[in-house]
Amino acid sequence: MWRFAGIIGDHLDKTGLWPELRAAGAAALVCAERTGDPRRTAEALRGLARVHAGLRDYGTAIELMAAAMPLFVEVDDQQSLARQHLGSAWLRATAGRPAAAALHADRTLSISRRDARPDDVAAVLNGVGWFEARQGRFEAAIGHCREALGILSGLGMRRAQADTWDTLGFVNRRLGRYREALASYRRALALHREFGNRAAEAATLRSIASVTRSHDVPTARKALDEAVEILRELGHPAAGRMVPVADSQRP
């Protein structure tokens, strides 16, 4: 049952069905704890933490992340431990604790470069790059994202490149490099569409609208309309909040 709940959770994560995802995560945790297997319990805790983070319940997410870390240490899973540190960095940064976040981010990179597979190193590099961008460390973020794309391109892993292009779009937008930001977002959008990640597609469309609204209103309006339609299909509450914004872009 714990494995089935995890598989269902992966599917729901892509579609953005948050209530169902939270229920699947809770079921996975209960089943994993009954097995007495520390690895299964740690994975279930990590999955449920991600859900609570998505629901902006950061306090609960931090607690779940903290509970999973010693279990990954117990089973000597350095790759998962690195991901826990990365998630903890993001959560603490979002919760307004940048110093603690920086410590977790540094720990993530040191573990990954020593023990992880190349594709996992790339995922961590992208995550650290996104975190650095949120902290205003833009050049470091660009360097880590480019390194991640180089690894993924060499491995032929197109799907995994989408999130890194999104991160580069965010960095370039913050730097005022709007042409580069738009190009990055469009590459991310094409990959999200190719692999059917609808929730990420909507998020990237919103980013495109944000980049273009000051100088290309038709493009911004089209992107917002498409994002609203996707979120409606997913039953996401943000769709209703976005309709007035999309309408304001009309002539």
C-alpha positions as CSV (number, residue, x, y, z in Angstrom):
1,M,0.0,0.0,0.0
2,W,2.8,2.5,0.8
3,R,4.3,2.0,-2.6
4,F,0.9,2.4,-4.4
5,A,0.2,5.6,-2.4
6,G,3.6,6.9,-3.5
7,I,3.0,6.2,-7.2
8,I,-0.4,7.9,-7.0
9,G,1.2,10.8,-5.2
10,D,3.7,11.3,-8.1
11,H,0.8,11.4,-10.6
12,L,-1.2,13.9,-8.5
13,D,1.9,16.1,-8.0
14,K,2.1,16.6,-11.7
15,T,-1.6,17.5,-12.0
16,G,-1.7,19.8,-9.0
17,L,-4.6,18.1,-7.1
18,W,-3.5,19.2,-3.7
19,P,-6.2,17.7,-1.4
20,E,-5.9,14.3,-3.0
21,L,-2.1,14.5,-2.8
22,R,-2.2,15.3,0.9
23,A,-4.4,12.3,1.5
24,A,-2.1,10.0,-0.6
25,G,0.9,11.3,1.4
26,A,-0.7,10.7,4.7
27,A,-1.8,7.2,3.7
28,A,1.8,6.5,2.5
29,L,3.2,7.6,5.8
30,V,0.9,5.4,7.9
31,C,1.6,2.3,5.8
32,A,5.4,2.9,5.8
33,E,5.4,3.3,9.6
34,R,3.6,0.0,10.0
35,T,6.4,-1.8,8.0
36,G,9.0,-0.6,10.5
37,D,11.3,0.1,7.6
38,P,13.3,3.3,8.2
39,R,13.9,4.0,4.5
40,R,10.2,3.7,3.6
41,T,9.2,5.9,6.5
42,A,11.8,8.5,5.5
43,E,10.6,8.6,1.9
44,A,7.0,8.9,3.1
45,L,7.9,11.8,5.5
46,R,9.7,13.5,2.7
47,G,6.8,13.2,0.3
48,L,4.3,14.5,2.9
49,A,6.7,17.4,3.7
50,R,6.6,18.4,0.1
51,V,2.8,18.5,0.1
52,H,2.7,20.7,3.2
53,A,5.2,23.0,1.6
54,G,3.0,23.2,-1.5
55,L,0.1,24.1,0.8
56,R,2.3,26.8,2.4
57,D,2.2,25.0,5.8
58,Y,5.9,25.6,6.2
59,G,6.1,24.8,9.9
60,T,4.7,21.3,9.4
61,A,6.9,20.8,6.4
62,I,10.1,21.7,8.3
63,E,9.1,19.2,11.1
64,L,8.5,16.4,8.6
65,M,11.8,17.1,6.9
66,A,13.7,17.1,10.2
67,A,12.1,13.8,11.2
68,A,13.2,12.2,7.9
69,M,16.9,13.2,8.1
70,P,18.1,10.8,10.8
71,L,16.3,8.0,9.0
72,F,18.3,8.6,5.8
73,V,21.5,8.8,7.9
74,E,20.5,5.4,9.5
75,V,20.2,3.7,6.1
76,D,23.3,5.6,4.7
77,D,21.3,7.2,1.8
78,Q,23.5,10.2,1.0
79,Q,21.6,11.1,-2.1
80,S,18.3,11.4,-0.2
81,L,20.0,13.2,2.7
82,A,21.3,15.8,0.2
83,R,17.8,16.4,-1.1
84,Q,16.5,16.8,2.5
85,H,19.1,19.5,3.1
86,L,18.1,21.2,-0.1
87,G,14.4,21.1,0.8
88,S,15.3,22.4,4.3
89,A,17.2,25.3,2.7
90,W,14.2,26.3,0.7
91,L,11.8,26.0,3.6
92,R,14.0,28.0,5.9
93,A,14.5,30.7,3.3
94,T,10.8,30.9,2.7
95,A,10.2,31.1,6.5
96,G,12.6,34.1,6.7
97,R,15.7,32.2,8.1
98,P,18.4,32.9,5.5
99,A,21.4,32.0,7.7
100,A,20.0,28.5,8.5
101,A,19.0,28.1,4.8
102,A,22.5,28.9,3.6
103,L,24.0,26.2,5.9
104,H,21.6,23.5,4.5
105,A,22.4,24.6,0.9
106,D,26.1,24.3,1.4
107,R,25.7,20.9,3.0
108,T,23.6,19.8,0.0
109,L,26.3,20.6,-2.5
110,S,29.1,19.0,-0.5
111,I,27.2,15.7,-0.1
112,S,26.0,15.6,-3.7
113,R,29.4,16.2,-5.3
114,R,30.9,13.4,-3.2
115,D,28.3,10.7,-3.5
116,A,25.5,11.3,-6.0
117,R,25.0,10.2,-9.6
118,P,25.4,12.9,-12.3
119,D,21.7,13.3,-12.8
120,D,21.2,13.8,-9.1
121,V,24.0,16.3,-8.9
122,A,22.3,18.2,-11.7
123,A,19.0,18.3,-9.8
124,V,20.8,19.6,-6.7
125,L,22.7,22.2,-8.7
126,N,19.4,23.5,-10.1
127,G,17.8,23.6,-6.6
128,V,20.7,25.4,-5.1
129,G,20.7,27.8,-8.0
130,W,17.1,28.6,-7.4
131,F,17.7,29.1,-3.7
132,E,20.7,31.4,-4.5
133,A,18.5,33.4,-6.8
134,R,16.0,33.9,-4.1
135,Q,18.8,35.2,-1.9
136,G,20.0,37.6,-4.6
137,R,23.2,35.6,-5.4
138,F,22.5,35.8,-9.1
139,E,25.9,35.0,-10.6
140,A,26.3,32.0,-8.4
141,A,22.8,30.8,-9.4
142,I,23.6,31.2,-13.1
143,G,26.8,29.3,-12.8
144,H,25.1,26.4,-11.0
145,C,22.2,26.3,-13.4
146,R,24.5,26.2,-16.4
147,E,26.5,23.4,-14.9
148,A,23.3,21.5,-14.3
149,L,22.2,22.0,-17.9
150,G,25.6,20.8,-19.2
151,I,25.3,17.6,-17.2
152,L,21.7,16.9,-18.2
153,S,22.4,17.7,-21.9
154,G,25.3,15.2,-21.8
155,L,23.0,12.6,-20.3
156,G,20.3,13.3,-22.9
157,M,17.8,14.0,-20.1
158,R,15.5,16.5,-21.7
159,R,12.6,16.3,-19.2
160,A,14.9,17.2,-16.2
161,Q,16.1,20.3,-18.0
162,A,12.7,22.1,-17.7
163,D,13.0,23.2,-14.1
164,T,16.6,24.5,-14.7
165,W,15.4,26.6,-17.6
166,D,12.6,27.9,-15.3
167,T,15.3,28.9,-12.7
168,L,17.4,30.7,-15.4
169,G,14.3,32.6,-16.4
170,F,13.7,33.7,-12.9
171,V,17.4,34.8,-12.4
172,N,17.4,36.7,-15.7
173,R,14.1,38.4,-14.9
174,R,15.5,39.6,-11.5
175,L,18.6,40.9,-13.3
176,G,16.4,42.9,-15.7
177,R,17.5,40.7,-18.7
178,Y,14.0,40.3,-20.0
179,R,14.9,38.9,-23.5
180,E,17.1,36.2,-21.9
181,A,14.4,35.5,-19.3
182,L,11.7,35.1,-21.9
183,A,13.9,32.8,-24.0
184,S,14.6,30.6,-20.9
185,Y,10.9,30.5,-19.9
186,R,9.9,29.5,-23.5
187,R,12.4,26.6,-23.4
188,A,11.0,25.5,-20.1
189,L,7.4,25.8,-21.4
190,A,8.1,23.6,-24.4
191,L,9.5,20.9,-22.2
192,H,6.7,21.0,-19.7
193,R,4.2,20.6,-22.6
194,E,6.2,17.8,-24.2
195,F,6.2,15.8,-21.0
196,G,2.7,16.7,-19.8
197,N,3.5,18.6,-16.6
198,R,0.4,20.8,-16.6
199,A,0.9,22.5,-13.2
200,A,4.4,23.5,-14.2
201,E,3.2,24.6,-17.6
202,A,0.7,27.0,-15.9
203,A,3.4,28.4,-13.6
204,T,5.7,29.1,-16.5
205,L,2.9,30.8,-18.5
206,R,2.4,33.1,-15.5
207,S,6.1,33.9,-15.5
208,I,6.0,34.7,-19.2
209,A,3.0,37.0,-18.6
210,S,5.0,38.8,-15.9
211,V,8.0,39.3,-18.2
212,T,6.1,40.6,-21.1
213,R,3.2,42.6,-19.6
214,S,5.1,45.9,-19.7
215,H,6.0,45.8,-23.4
216,D,4.0,43.0,-25.2
217,V,0.5,43.0,-23.8
218,P,-1.0,40.5,-26.4
219,T,1.7,37.9,-25.4
220,A,1.1,38.6,-21.7
221,R,-2.7,38.3,-22.1
222,K,-2.4,35.1,-24.1
223,A,-0.1,33.5,-21.6
224,L,-2.4,34.4,-18.7
225,D,-5.5,33.1,-20.5
226,E,-3.8,29.8,-21.1
227,A,-2.6,29.6,-17.5
228,V,-6.1,30.3,-16.2
229,E,-7.6,27.6,-18.4
230,I,-5.1,25.0,-17.2
231,L,-5.7,25.8,-13.6
232,R,-9.4,25.6,-14.1
233,E,-8.9,22.1,-15.6
234,L,-6.9,21.2,-12.5
235,G,-9.4,22.6,-10.1
236,H,-6.8,24.9,-8.7
237,P,-8.1,27.8,-6.5
238,A,-5.7,30.2,-8.1
239,A,-7.7,30.2,-11.3
240,G,-10.4,32.3,-9.8
241,R,-8.0,34.8,-8.4
242,M,-6.2,35.1,-11.8
243,V,-9.3,35.9,-13.9
244,P,-9.5,39.6,-12.9
245,V,-5.8,39.9,-13.6
246,A,-6.2,38.4,-17.0
247,D,-9.2,40.6,-17.7
248,S,-7.2,43.7,-16.8
249,Q,-4.7,42.9,-19.6
250,R,-7.5,43.2,-22.2
251,P,-7.8,46.4,-24.3
